[in-house]
Amino acid sequence: MVLQEKDGADVCELLKEHKVLEHRQVRLPDGEVLVRILLDVEQSEAVLDLLEKHYTGEEGNRVVILPVEATLPRVEPEPAAAPGHPPSKEKSPQRIGQEELYEDIKDAAWCSRIYLAMAVLSTIVAAIGLRTTASPASSGRW
């Protein structure tokens, strides 16, 4: 994410409530800062909502979401609860964030000329098929 330098310090405070694997800031020219945040997929939607609420309204701020295939060193899973102690909370299933889902389906949901032409042509074919099967000559009962 690219922010104004004055907003860079506030990001650290906002992220304290979330499980962030890594957080780095790089100063850019013109008083901007590049903020890189590495998260588990379970945390991404909550953090994105938080960043959108606080920073996307200002001119020049932009959040870019990049998929991460792997990181080194590997992230160690949290240790299981000790025997006799119930787990603190169930692990939520991994799911895609709403921003990622929107980007994935945005192009497929676009109403193009080709889509409209195919809809018109399929309607004509269906009408011809209905007319042919409903004619008295084809059924023999009319």
Stockholm file with secondary structure:
# STOCKHOLM 1.0

chainA/1-142         MVLQEKDGADVCELLKEHKVLEHRQVRLPDGEVLVRILLDVEQSEAVLDLLEKHYTGEEGNRVVILPVEATLPRVEPEPAAAPGHPPSKEKSPQRIGQEELYEDIKDAAWCSRIYLAMAVLSTIVAAIGLRTTASPASSGRW
#=GR chainA/1-142 SS CEEEHHHHHHHHHHHTTSCEEEEEEEEEGGGEEEEEEEECHHHHHHHHHHHHHHHTTSTTCBCCCCCCCCCSSCCCCCCCCCTTSCCSSCCCCCCCCHHHHHHHHHTTTCCCHHHHHHHHHHHHHHHHHHHHHHSHHHHSCC
#=GC SS_cons         CEEEHHHHHHHHHHHTTSCEEEEEEEEEGGGEEEEEEEECHHHHHHHHHHHHHHHTTSTTCBCCCCCCCCCSSCCCCCCCCCTTSCCSSCCCCCCCCHHHHHHHHHTTTCCCHHHHHHHHHHHHHHHHHHHHHHSHHHHSCC
//
